């Protein structure tokens, strides 16, 4: 079978020039993203392949705000930025990251910005108008979508941003294509003077596969900004004319898409009068399922999928009697393909989500696509193994807060202080796990920073006290305008900033409160207390959540205040403390069974992966115990003691 | 020849590293390979699945019942992994037990090794249990249960990957304590070979 790779770089399995080193760059080790020699084939994560593609395109400025499934793009670049001689930063949020890249691009320097799908909502204000001014240096925005919400609050389909903003969009299916399309994206962006979006999904970003790499080049790093306010200052008169330019460029983009080798036809099993139009991860399932079912099909694989290469699609439709559109999530291609058929009076039968052959929610797999192919083309589906569900009584293992997690202590104290009689506005981070028993400290969550904004609305119309929880990184990201709003408009609630000194959930990236971290340049910590006071907050306390008594009393006092009160619960993430040698000063604990009253407070109202209960006896697993000592304060009988 | 390997366990057990080693080893052996990985929130002590497909595939996801090998890093997760099993599936399970909080919270029972064995034999084929933590300790690298499990995979002979490719891949992915990790790999392989011979 032909390689699906858009630039026809085959996975040369006989290559003798193999590169084989570990991903991390500690102690002078080589790094496979940076050091893989040109022409070698190396196993890369889709996200790492994007980083490599950007380096080979001569990217000079790269920015991001971490978010699964996009985080490893920034992590790879953070690790190697210095050695690669590029500027990289973890920006405060996705909009700032995008604006940083826009500043560089409009100066003629190639820039990359990466984020998860919902990050584009934050960046959209900048992005959609940047399409009007257009680029000078190539500008590529990576959006990593998350069908099936593996680690996200929704599964929005960001291909709509391409349509909404008239922005060209590329959709890789494999790590090899991630690499190639990122690289190609920069060239395309400069050719069209438009931003380019590269859209992956979890099953593209988090796939590791062979990538044949090329040569890293040093791009232009410094520039002299050439003023052109009639292009770059989008006052109404300029915006109005620039929109016409954008539409003109979009027309050129469509011509390029029609000719692009990223859009190609594969003949599977000898080809036939039946065809499939597909993109992204869905392409992979089409290939595997049709090979399993022994189908003969023509597959139009769209890598440069927006603007739709309408001539190529029309030609494909004319050559086939029936065409199935296979795409995850929204019927973006399907709607457009039907329009092409209507416009050209093509009578080909077009099948897809409209015909209920494929679902509009959640990610696909080989079985879903195989079944759709069978139904569409009347092939006999092979008897596949029945989906075997795990036995129902298997103990569930959802993600939980770690041993020694300071958030656990905070939640216990807040529940104690409020008697659980409060409404909890939560936010995005590890601490969202407080939604589960025994804490139940999340009642409302929509997006980054929403705890602070929604708390105002909740407090305005409810009589119960309102407590908002937000992580440190999330507060810097999107909590500040909402806090200013709350002070300004006199809302009454308690905001708890859960300050664990890092962006823990996505892999411990630094944030604006950090003074060090993996990055290319010096960073300065922006102190949280000053920031909160600067927002106009009059009542601010800082507590150590490991001190349950003080935290509980402080929460009680905060709830008696008029207006907004803020508590910073500060304690380093337990996973980092564990790595840190100073963590060793903490003491392991055990349960003195003679003193234990079997009240189960330590497991019913507190949660620690090290404490379990079996046959009415509670014990602490010494190997797991992080030594935080919070459980000793939780126990009403003082039965939890330090190991001497 | 193709081999589909379904790796299951608990976040923090080094499963991504193990699948990375298998991926590199396959590449060194001149094979096509695709891996899928679990990142993000699920890693906070949750159930984790990685897949490794060796052969001419486009998607790294293994269809239901299609795994050739289930490599389980935790005893209970072996049962959850059986969704990928059929009668031709070989199951290699570490006897390591990480009891989830739901066991005490909901008064559920953690299965015994015998119960796991019976369940595996009902739905899958061959079953091997490996005391990976003990072997890792014996090798002098208590944190390298995952390397023992990679060794056990090699021991079944089902991966189609030669020994030197595996060893090279371990060196590339786990540069520290090279000698001890090499030993952990050998002990894992030996544990399965012995069982197969008996």
Interface residues (C-beta under 8 A of the other chain):
Chain A: X1 X4 X11 X13 X14 X18 X20 X21 X22 X23 X29 X41 X42 X43 X45 X68 X69 X71 X72 X150 X151 X173 X174 X203 X206 X207 X208 X209 X210 X281 X283 X284 X285 X287 X288 X365 X366 X367 X384 X385 X386 X387 X388 X389 X390 X391 X393 X394 X395 X396 X397 X398 X399 X400 X401 X402 X430 X433 X437 X438 X505 X506 X507 X603 X607 X609 X612 X613 X614
Chain B: X10 X11 X19 X20 X23 X24 X27 X28 X30 X31 X32 X33 X34 X35 X36 X37 X38 X39 X40 X41 X42 X43 X44 X45 X46 X47 X56 X57 X58 X59 X60 X61 X63 X64 X65 X66 X76 X77 X79 X80 X82 X83 X85 X86 X99 X100 X101 X102 X103 X104 X105 X106 X108 X109 X110 X119 X123 X168 X169 X172 X173 X174 X175
